Amino acid sequence: MADLETSLRTDASSNSPHQPIRLPVERTLYTPPTNEVIVVSRSLLSYTLLTLIFFVGAYTLGWFMSTSNGKTNNAAQGSAAAATSAVQPDSKANRATAPLQEPFSRDPGQRFTTQGHEVDLAVLLSQINPPEGYTLPVKFGKIGPQLIASGAIDRDRFVKLYEQAGQPLTAAQLAILTQGSDSPFVVDEKNTYFLLNFLWALGLNNQNRILTEGPMMRDGPDKIGNFASTGGWTLGTKSAVELYSHTPLITLTPEQQTRLETVAAAVYRPCCMNPTLFPDCNHGMAMLAMLELMASQNATANEMFTAAKQVNAFWFPQQALEMATYFKAERGSDFAGVDAQQVVGIDLSSSTGSRNVHQWLASNDLIELNGGAGSRCGV
């Protein structure tokens, strides 16, 4: 954490210009028991994997051709070709329309013991998505009316979206949106969809150097509308490009900005390999907004990590349940007690990290091995 903070720290007493915000080139992928950290270059890893795939593919093709040569007749080949042409369209359609698979082959209410640890899925579910909800340690204040005034949210379109989804906004949600509110916001399964879109609009519209100097600008300002977090926002009265980092809704001191960048660089999401510092999808942009609000209200880094852990669990409940099962089965630890920064880090909460957790559970016969659950990055 110290190195990360040093790389992102802004010297408030200096008059020198800000350094551009960049993602780290090297990423820690594995920490052996000796605590010696092995850092793997992404380019080296990609080259090694491509080489391995090439040789395995060549060997497999050679074996297949040698074993199949002369063993098939024309009739069989014709049948195979007909079967292939009949199956391919259906399989593509199935991939596109199949519902997300359930994360567990076991009954969610079942208890079982593995590696000497008792796992109660009902208890784990209550830890990742508490029935009483999770109270965000921030106040929204007048953010809602300001988002409407700036054009980031079209009130009628926003309200209609939830009506069409069968989740009409509650009186409290309408108050947040149209009047503002200093009441505590309790996240639960019923309002997580509202929170996601509300914060998405805020993260997109709020003026912050993470958006203007960070990885989102890697291809230049002309390409800024090509991300899911920008091109996917259709609930405003203006285009996402017009709204992008346009309105100073949340003002941060240099110290608060440094804390925001430090935490944002270390908070990941299971839908991709990017941290919140690179908010290229709706979940990333919404998380950025939440961290901006918390930083502006003097939350500590630990409080910000804790909130990210709990909110991510509501936005990605399947991946969170798998992670909680992993902690309990492999370590005997409850999800509620695991360090928040570890939970939201690259090793567990990135797309690769969550896939590794899924594969570990499958290899230990705790779940069925499948593609895992996806998450829709749109309104």
DRENDO-1510 file (C-alpha; in Angstrom, 1 decimal, always signed):
<recs>
REC; n; res; u; v; w
REC; 1; MET; +0.0; +0.0; +0.0 .
REC; 2; ALA; +2.9; +2.3; +0.8 .
REC; 3; ASP; +4.3; +2.1; -2.7 .
REC; 4; LEU; +0.9; +2.6; -4.3 .
REC; 5; GLU; +0.2; +5.7; -2.2 .
REC; 6; THR; +3.7; +7.1; -3.0 .
REC; 7; SER; +3.1; +6.6; -6.8 .
REC; 8; LEU; -0.2; +8.5; -6.7 .
REC; 9; ARG; +0.4; +11.1; -4.0 .
REC; 10; THR; -0.1; +14.7; -5.0 .
REC; 11; ASP; +2.2; +17.3; -3.3 .
REC; 12; ALA; -0.2; +19.9; -2.1 .
REC; 13; SER; +2.7; +22.3; -1.2 .
REC; 14; SER; +4.3; +22.2; -4.6 .
REC; 15; ASN; +3.4; +24.3; -7.5 .
REC; 16; SER; +4.5; +21.7; -10.0 .
REC; 17; PRO; +1.8; +20.3; -12.3 .
REC; 18; HIS; +0.0; +17.1; -11.6 .
REC; 19; GLN; +1.6; +14.0; -13.1 .
REC; 20; PRO; -0.7; +12.0; -15.4 .
REC; 21; ILE; -2.5; +9.1; -13.7 .
REC; 22; ARG; -1.3; +5.8; -15.1 .
REC; 23; LEU; -2.2; +2.2; -14.3 .
REC; 24; PRO; +0.8; +0.1; -13.1 .
REC; 25; VAL; +2.4; -1.8; -15.9 .
REC; 26; GLU; +3.4; -4.8; -13.7 .
REC; 27; ARG; +0.8; -6.7; -11.6 .
REC; 28; THR; +1.3; -9.1; -8.8 .
REC; 29; LEU; -0.4; -12.3; -9.7 .
REC; 30; TYR; +0.9; -14.7; -7.1 .
REC; 31; THR; +2.4; -14.6; -3.6 .
REC; 32; PRO; +4.1; -17.9; -2.6 .
REC; 33; PRO; +4.3; -19.0; +1.1 .
REC; 34; THR; +7.7; -17.4; +1.5 .
REC; 35; ASN; +6.1; -14.0; +1.0 .
REC; 36; GLU; +8.4; -13.4; -1.9 .
REC; 37; VAL; +6.3; -11.6; -4.5 .
REC; 38; ILE; +6.6; -12.7; -8.1 .
REC; 39; VAL; +5.7; -9.9; -10.6 .
REC; 40; VAL; +4.8; -11.2; -14.0 .
REC; 41; SER; +5.0; -8.9; -17.0 .
REC; 42; ARG; +1.7; -9.0; -19.0 .
REC; 43; SER; +3.6; -9.0; -22.3 .
REC; 44; LEU; +5.8; -12.0; -21.2 .
REC; 45; LEU; +2.7; -13.8; -19.9 .
REC; 46; SER; +0.8; -13.2; -23.1 .
REC; 47; TYR; +3.8; -14.4; -25.3 .
REC; 48; THR; +4.2; -17.6; -23.1 .
REC; 49; LEU; +0.5; -18.4; -23.3 .
REC; 50; LEU; +0.3; -17.9; -27.1 .
REC; 51; THR; +3.4; -20.1; -27.6 .
REC; 52; LEU; +2.0; -22.9; -25.4 .
REC; 53; ILE; -1.4; -22.7; -27.2 .
REC; 54; PHE; +0.4; -22.9; -30.6 .
REC; 55; PHE; +2.4; -26.1; -29.8 .
REC; 56; VAL; -0.6; -27.8; -28.1 .
REC; 57; GLY; -2.8; -27.0; -31.0 .
REC; 58; ALA; -0.2; -28.2; -33.6 .
REC; 59; TYR; +0.2; -31.5; -31.6 .
REC; 60; THR; -3.5; -32.0; -31.3 .
REC; 61; LEU; -4.1; -31.4; -35.0 .
REC; 62; GLY; -1.4; -33.8; -36.0 .
REC; 63; TRP; -2.7; -36.5; -33.8 .
REC; 64; PHE; -6.3; -36.0; -35.0 .
REC; 65; MET; -5.2; -36.2; -38.7 .
REC; 66; SER; -3.1; -39.3; -38.2 .
REC; 67; THR; -5.8; -41.2; -36.3 .
REC; 68; SER; -8.7; -40.2; -38.5 .
REC; 69; ASN; -7.0; -40.7; -41.8 .
REC; 70; GLY; -8.7; -43.5; -43.7 .
REC; 71; LYS; -11.1; -44.4; -40.9 .
REC; 72; THR; -14.1; -42.4; -42.1 .
REC; 73; ASN; -16.1; -42.9; -45.2 .
REC; 74; ASN; -18.0; -40.4; -47.4 .
REC; 75; ALA; -21.3; -41.2; -45.8 .
REC; 76; ALA; -20.0; -40.6; -42.4 .
REC; 77; GLN; -18.4; -37.4; -43.5 .
REC; 78; GLY; -21.7; -36.2; -45.1 .
REC; 79; SER; -23.5; -37.0; -41.8 .
REC; 80; ALA; -21.0; -35.1; -39.8 .
REC; 81; ALA; -21.2; -32.1; -42.1 .
REC; 82; ALA; -25.0; -32.1; -41.9 .
REC; 83; ALA; -24.9; -32.4; -38.1 .
REC; 84; THR; -22.4; -29.6; -37.8 .
REC; 85; SER; -24.4; -27.2; -40.0 .
REC; 86; ALA; -27.5; -28.1; -38.1 .
REC; 87; VAL; -26.0; -27.6; -34.6 .
REC; 88; GLN; -23.9; -24.5; -35.1 .
REC; 89; PRO; -26.8; -21.9; -35.4 .
REC; 90; ASP; -28.6; -23.4; -32.4 .
REC; 91; SER; -25.5; -23.4; -30.2 .
REC; 92; LYS; -24.8; -19.7; -31.0 .
REC; 93; ALA; -28.4; -18.9; -30.1 .
REC; 94; ASN; -28.1; -20.8; -26.9 .
REC; 95; ARG; -25.0; -18.9; -25.9 .
REC; 96; ALA; -26.7; -15.6; -26.5 .
REC; 97; THR; -30.0; -16.3; -24.8 .
REC; 98; ALA; -29.2; -18.8; -22.1 .
REC; 99; PRO; -29.9; -17.5; -18.6 .
REC; 100; LEU; -27.1; -17.2; -16.1 .
REC; 101; GLN; -26.4; -20.5; -14.3 .
REC; 102; GLU; -26.8; -20.7; -10.6 .
REC; 103; PRO; -23.5; -20.5; -8.8 .
REC; 104; PHE; -23.9; -23.7; -6.7 .
REC; 105; SER; -25.0; -27.2; -7.4 .
REC; 106; ARG; -25.8; -27.5; -3.7 .
REC; 107; ASP; -29.0; -26.3; -2.0 .
REC; 108; PRO; -28.3; -22.7; -0.9 .
REC; 109; GLY; -29.6; -23.6; +2.6 .
REC; 110; GLN; -27.3; -26.6; +3.0 .
REC; 111; ARG; -24.5; -27.1; +5.4 .
REC; 112; PHE; -21.5; -29.1; +4.6 .
REC; 113; THR; -18.0; -29.7; +5.8 .
REC; 114; THR; -14.9; -29.5; +3.5 .
REC; 115; GLN; -11.2; -29.5; +4.5 .
REC; 116; GLY; -12.3; -29.6; +8.1 .
REC; 117; HIS; -14.3; -26.4; +7.8 .
REC; 118; GLU; -18.1; -26.2; +8.2 .
REC; 119; VAL; -19.8; -24.2; +5.4 .
REC; 120; ASP; -23.3; -22.8; +5.9 .
REC; 121; LEU; -24.4; -21.2; +2.7 .
REC; 122; ALA; -27.4; -19.4; +4.4 .
REC; 123; VAL; -25.0; -17.7; +6.8 .
REC; 124; LEU; -22.7; -16.7; +4.0 .
REC; 125; LEU; -25.6; -15.2; +2.0 .
REC; 126; SER; -26.5; -13.2; +5.0 .
REC; 127; GLN; -23.0; -11.9; +5.2 .
REC; 128; ILE; -22.6; -10.8; +1.6 .
REC; 129; ASN; -26.1; -9.3; +1.3 .
REC; 130; PRO; -27.3; -8.7; +4.9 .
REC; 131; PRO; -31.1; -8.8; +5.2 .
REC; 132; GLU; -31.1; -5.5; +7.0 .
REC; 133; GLY; -28.9; -4.0; +4.3 .
REC; 134; TYR; -25.7; -2.0; +4.5 .
REC; 135; THR; -25.8; +1.7; +5.4 .
REC; 136; LEU; -23.6; +3.8; +3.2 .
REC; 137; PRO; -21.3; +6.0; +5.2 .
REC; 138; VAL; -22.2; +9.1; +3.0 .
REC; 139; LYS; -24.9; +11.6; +2.6 .
REC; 140; PHE; -26.2; +12.4; -0.9 .
REC; 141; GLY; -27.3; +16.0; -0.1 .
REC; 142; LYS; -28.4; +17.9; -3.2 .
REC; 143; ILE; -26.6; +15.6; -5.7 .
REC; 144; GLY; -29.9; +14.4; -7.2 .
REC; 145; PRO; -31.3; +17.8; -8.1 .
REC; 146; GLN; -27.9; +18.9; -9.3 .
REC; 147; LEU; -27.7; +15.8; -11.7 .
REC; 148; ILE; -31.1; +16.7; -13.1 .
REC; 149; ALA; -30.1; +20.4; -13.5 .
REC; 150; SER; -26.9; +19.5; -15.3 .
REC; 151; GLY; -28.6; +17.1; -17.7 .
REC; 152; ALA; -26.9; +14.0; -16.4 .
REC; 153; ILE; -30.3; +12.6; -15.5 .
REC; 154; ASP; -33.6; +13.0; -17.3 .
REC; 155; ARG; -36.1; +12.7; -14.5 .
REC; 156; ASP; -39.0; +11.3; -16.6 .
REC; 157; ARG; -36.8; +8.8; -18.4 .
REC; 158; PHE; -35.1; +7.7; -15.2 .
REC; 159; VAL; -38.4; +7.2; -13.5 .
REC; 160; LYS; -39.9; +5.4; -16.5 .
REC; 161; LEU; -37.0; +3.0; -16.6 .
REC; 162; TYR; -37.8; +1.6; -13.2 .
REC; 163; GLU; -41.5; +1.5; -13.9 .
REC; 164; GLN; -40.9; -0.6; -17.0 .
REC; 165; ALA; -38.5; -2.9; -14.9 .
REC; 166; GLY; -41.3; -3.5; -12.4 .
REC; 167; GLN; -39.3; -1.7; -9.7 .
REC; 168; PRO; -41.0; +1.8; -9.5 .
REC; 169; LEU; -39.0; +4.2; -7.4 .
REC; 170; THR; -40.0; +4.6; -3.8 .
REC; 171; ALA; -40.9; +7.9; -2.2 .
REC; 172; ALA; -37.4; +7.9; -0.6 .
REC; 173; GLN; -35.7; +7.3; -3.9 .
REC; 174; LEU; -37.7; +10.0; -5.6 .
REC; 175; ALA; -36.8; +12.4; -2.8 .
REC; 176; ILE; -33.1; +11.7; -3.3 .
REC; 177; LEU; -33.5; +12.2; -7.0 .
REC; 178; THR; -35.6; +15.4; -7.0 .
REC; 179; GLN; -35.3; +17.1; -3.6 .
REC; 180; GLY; -32.0; +15.8; -2.2 .
REC; 181; SER; -31.6; +14.0; +1.1 .
REC; 182; ASP; -29.3; +13.8; +4.1 .
REC; 183; SER; -30.9; +10.7; +5.4 .
REC; 184; PRO; -28.7; +7.5; +5.6 .
REC; 185; PHE; -29.0; +5.3; +2.5 .
REC; 186; VAL; -29.3; +1.6; +3.3 .
REC; 187; VAL; -28.3; -0.6; +0.3 .
REC; 188; ASP; -30.3; -3.8; +0.0 .
REC; 189; GLU; -31.3; -6.2; -2.8 .
REC; 190; LYS; -34.3; -4.0; -3.7 .
REC; 191; ASN; -32.6; -0.7; -4.3 .
REC; 192; THR; -29.1; -1.8; -5.5 .
REC; 193; TYR; -30.3; -1.2; -9.1 .
REC; 194; PHE; -31.3; +2.4; -8.3 .
REC; 195; LEU; -28.0; +3.0; -6.5 .
REC; 196; LEU; -26.0; +1.7; -9.5 .
REC; 197; ASN; -27.6; +4.0; -12.0 .
REC; 198; PHE; -27.7; +7.0; -9.7 .
REC; 199; LEU; -24.0; +6.8; -8.9 .
REC; 200; TRP; -23.2; +6.0; -12.5 .
REC; 201; ALA; -24.6; +9.4; -13.5 .
REC; 202; LEU; -22.7; +11.1; -10.8 .
REC; 203; GLY; -19.4; +9.4; -11.6 .
REC; 204; LEU; -19.8; +10.3; -15.3 .
REC; 205; ASN; -20.8; +13.9; -14.8 .
REC; 206; ASN; -18.6; +14.9; -11.8 .
REC; 207; GLN; -15.4; +16.8; -12.8 .
REC; 208; ASN; -12.4; +15.0; -11.6 .
REC; 209; ARG; -8.8; +14.5; -12.9 .
REC; 210; ILE; -9.2; +10.7; -12.8 .
REC; 211; LEU; -11.5; +11.2; -15.8 .
REC; 212; THR; -9.5; +13.9; -17.6 .
REC; 213; GLU; -5.9; +12.8; -16.9 .
REC; 214; GLY; -6.3; +9.0; -16.1 .
REC; 215; PRO; -6.5; +5.9; -18.2 .
REC; 216; MET; -9.8; +6.8; -19.7 .
REC; 217; MET; -8.0; +9.3; -21.9 .
REC; 218; ARG; -5.4; +6.8; -23.2 .
REC; 219; ASP; -6.9; +7.0; -26.8 .
REC; 220; GLY; -7.5; +10.8; -26.6 .
REC; 221; PRO; -10.7; +12.8; -26.0 .
REC; 222; ASP; -12.1; +11.9; -29.4 .
REC; 223; LYS; -12.5; +8.3; -28.3 .
REC; 224; ILE; -14.1; +9.0; -24.9 .
REC; 225; GLY; -17.5; +7.9; -26.0 .
REC; 226; ASN; -16.4; +4.4; -26.9 .
REC; 227; PHE; -16.5; +3.0; -23.4 .
REC; 228; ALA; -19.5; +1.2; -21.8 .
REC; 229; SER; -19.5; +3.8; -19.0 .
REC; 230; THR; -19.9; +6.6; -21.5 .
REC; 231; GLY; -21.6; +5.3; -24.6 .
REC; 232; GLY; -23.9; +3.2; -22.4 .
REC; 233; TRP; -25.4; +6.1; -20.5 .
REC; 234; THR; -28.8; +7.0; -22.1 .
REC; 235; LEU; -30.7; +8.5; -19.2 .
REC; 236; GLY; -29.6; +12.1; -19.5 .
REC; 237; THR; -30.9; +15.0; -21.5 .
REC; 238; LYS; -27.4; +15.4; -23.0 .
REC; 239; SER; -25.0; +13.0; -24.6 .
REC; 240; ALA; -22.6; +11.1; -22.4 .
REC; 241; VAL; -19.7; +12.9; -24.1 .
REC; 242; GLU; -21.1; +16.3; -23.3 .
REC; 243; LEU; -21.7; +15.2; -19.7 .
REC; 244; TYR; -18.2; +13.6; -19.2 .
REC; 245; SER; -16.4; +15.2; -16.3 .
REC; 246; HIS; -18.3; +18.4; -17.0 .
REC; 247; THR; -19.8; +19.6; -13.7 .
REC; 248; PRO; -17.9; +20.2; -10.5 .
REC; 249; LEU; -20.4; +18.5; -8.2 .
REC; 250; ILE; -17.8; +17.1; -5.6 .
REC; 251; THR; -14.9; +19.3; -4.6 .
REC; 252; LEU; -11.9; +17.6; -3.1 .
REC; 253; THR; -8.8; +18.9; -1.3 .
REC; 254; PRO; -5.4; +17.7; -2.5 .
REC; 255; GLU; -5.3; +15.2; +0.4 .
REC; 256; GLN; -8.7; +13.9; -0.3 .
REC; 257; GLN; -7.9; +13.5; -4.0 .
REC; 258; THR; -4.8; +11.6; -3.2 .
REC; 259; ARG; -6.8; +9.2; -0.9 .
REC; 260; LEU; -9.4; +8.8; -3.6 .
REC; 261; GLU; -6.8; +7.9; -6.3 .
REC; 262; THR; -5.0; +5.5; -3.9 .
REC; 263; VAL; -8.2; +3.6; -3.1 .
REC; 264; ALA; -9.5; +3.7; -6.7 .
REC; 265; ALA; -6.4; +2.1; -8.0 .
REC; 266; ALA; -6.9; -0.9; -5.6 .
REC; 267; VAL; -10.6; -1.5; -6.0 .
REC; 268; TYR; -11.5; -4.0; -8.8 .
REC; 269; ARG; -14.8; -5.5; -10.1 .
REC; 270; PRO; -15.5; -9.0; -11.5 .
REC; 271; CYS; -16.7; -7.8; -14.9 .
REC; 272; CYS; -13.2; -6.8; -16.1 .
REC; 273; MET; -9.5; -6.5; -15.3 .
REC; 274; ASN; -9.6; -2.7; -14.6 .
REC; 275; PRO; -9.6; -0.9; -11.3 .
REC; 276; THR; -11.9; +1.9; -10.4 .
REC; 277; LEU; -9.1; +4.3; -11.5 .
REC; 278; PHE; -10.1; +3.1; -15.0 .
REC; 279; PRO; -14.0; +3.3; -14.8 .
REC; 280; ASP; -14.7; +2.0; -18.3 .
REC; 281; CYS; -18.0; +0.4; -17.4 .
REC; 282; ASN; -21.1; +1.3; -15.3 .
REC; 283; HIS; -19.9; -0.5; -12.2 .
REC; 284; GLY; -16.6; +1.2; -12.3 .
REC; 285; MET; -18.1; +4.7; -12.9 .
REC; 286; ALA; -20.6; +4.1; -10.1 .
REC; 287; MET; -17.9; +2.9; -7.7 .
REC; 288; LEU; -15.8; +6.0; -8.5 .
REC; 289; ALA; -18.7; +8.2; -7.6 .
REC; 290; MET; -19.2; +6.5; -4.3 .
REC; 291; LEU; -15.5; +6.8; -3.4 .
REC; 292; GLU; -15.5; +10.5; -4.5 .
REC; 293; LEU; -18.4; +11.2; -2.1 .
REC; 294; MET; -16.7; +9.3; +0.7 .
REC; 295; ALA; -13.4; +11.1; +0.2 .
REC; 296; SER; -15.2; +14.5; +0.2 .
REC; 297; GLN; -16.8; +13.6; +3.5 .
REC; 298; ASN; -13.4; +12.7; +5.0 .
REC; 299; ALA; -13.9; +8.9; +5.1 .
REC; 300; THR; -10.6; +7.0; +5.8 .
REC; 301; ALA; -9.1; +4.6; +3.2 .
REC; 302; ASN; -10.2; +1.6; +5.3 .
REC; 303; GLU; -13.8; +2.9; +5.4 .
REC; 304; MET; -13.7; +3.3; +1.6 .
REC; 305; PHE; -12.4; -0.2; +1.1 .
REC; 306; THR; -15.1; -1.6; +3.5 .
REC; 307; ALA; -17.9; +0.2; +1.6 .
REC; 308; ALA; -16.5; -1.0; -1.7 .
REC; 309; LYS; -16.5; -4.6; -0.4 .
REC; 310; GLN; -20.1; -4.4; +0.7 .
REC; 311; VAL; -21.5; -2.6; -2.4 .
REC; 312; ASN; -19.6; -4.8; -4.8 .
REC; 313; ALA; -21.2; -7.8; -3.0 .
REC; 314; PHE; -24.7; -6.3; -3.8 .
REC; 315; TRP; -23.7; -5.6; -7.4 .
REC; 316; PHE; -22.0; -9.0; -7.9 .
REC; 317; PRO; -23.8; -11.3; -5.5 .
REC; 318; GLN; -22.9; -14.6; -7.3 .
REC; 319; GLN; -19.2; -13.8; -7.4 .
REC; 320; ALA; -19.3; -12.6; -3.8 .
REC; 321; LEU; -21.0; -15.8; -2.6 .
REC; 322; GLU; -18.4; -17.9; -4.4 .
REC; 323; MET; -15.7; -15.8; -2.7 .
REC; 324; ALA; -17.3; -16.2; +0.7 .
REC; 325; THR; -17.5; -19.9; +0.2 .
REC; 326; TYR; -13.8; -20.0; -0.8 .
REC; 327; PHE; -12.8; -18.1; +2.3 .
REC; 328; LYS; -14.8; -20.4; +4.6 .
REC; 329; ALA; -13.9; -23.7; +2.8 .
REC; 330; GLU; -10.2; -23.0; +2.3 .
REC; 331; ARG; -9.4; -20.8; +5.3 .
REC; 332; GLY; -12.2; -21.2; +7.7 .
REC; 333; SER; -12.8; -17.4; +7.6 .
REC; 334; ASP; -16.1; -15.6; +7.5 .
REC; 335; PHE; -16.6; -13.2; +4.6 .
REC; 336; ALA; -17.5; -10.5; +7.2 .
REC; 337; GLY; -14.1; -10.8; +8.8 .
REC; 338; VAL; -11.9; -10.9; +5.7 .
REC; 339; ASP; -9.8; -7.7; +5.1 .
REC; 340; ALA; -11.8; -5.5; +2.8 .
REC; 341; GLN; -8.8; -4.4; +0.7 .
REC; 342; GLN; -7.9; -8.0; +0.0 .
REC; 343; VAL; -11.5; -8.8; -1.0 .
REC; 344; VAL; -11.7; -6.0; -3.6 .
REC; 345; GLY; -8.2; -6.4; -4.9 .
REC; 346; ILE; -7.0; -7.7; -8.2 .
REC; 347; ASP; -6.3; -11.3; -6.9 .
REC; 348; LEU; -10.0; -11.9; -6.0 .
REC; 349; SER; -12.3; -9.2; -7.4 .
REC; 350; SER; -11.0; -8.8; -11.0 .
REC; 351; SER; -12.4; -10.9; -13.7 .
REC; 352; THR; -9.4; -13.2; -13.6 .
REC; 353; GLY; -9.5; -13.3; -9.8 .
REC; 354; SER; -13.1; -14.3; -9.6 .
REC; 355; ARG; -12.6; -16.9; -12.3 .
REC; 356; ASN; -9.8; -18.4; -10.3 .
REC; 357; VAL; -12.0; -18.6; -7.2 .
REC; 358; HIS; -14.7; -20.3; -9.4 .
REC; 359; GLN; -12.2; -22.8; -10.7 .
REC; 360; TRP; -10.9; -23.6; -7.2 .
REC; 361; LEU; -14.4; -24.3; -5.9 .
REC; 362; ALA; -15.1; -26.5; -9.0 .
REC; 363; SER; -11.9; -28.5; -8.5 .
REC; 364; ASN; -12.9; -29.2; -4.9 .
REC; 365; ASP; -16.4; -30.3; -6.0 .
REC; 366; LEU; -18.2; -27.4; -4.3 .
REC; 367; ILE; -19.7; -26.1; -7.5 .
REC; 368; GLU; -20.2; -27.1; -11.1 .
REC; 369; LEU; -17.6; -25.8; -13.4 .
REC; 370; ASN; -19.2; -23.4; -15.9 .
REC; 371; GLY; -18.5; -20.0; -17.4 .
REC; 372; GLY; -19.5; -18.3; -14.2 .
REC; 373; ALA; -22.1; -15.5; -14.0 .
REC; 374; GLY; -21.9; -12.4; -16.1 .
REC; 375; SER; -23.0; -8.9; -15.2 .
REC; 376; ARG; -24.8; -6.6; -17.5 .
REC; 377; CYS; -22.9; -3.3; -17.8 .
REC; 378; GLY; -25.9; -1.1; -19.0 .
REC; 379; VAL; -28.9; +0.7; -17.7 .
</recs>
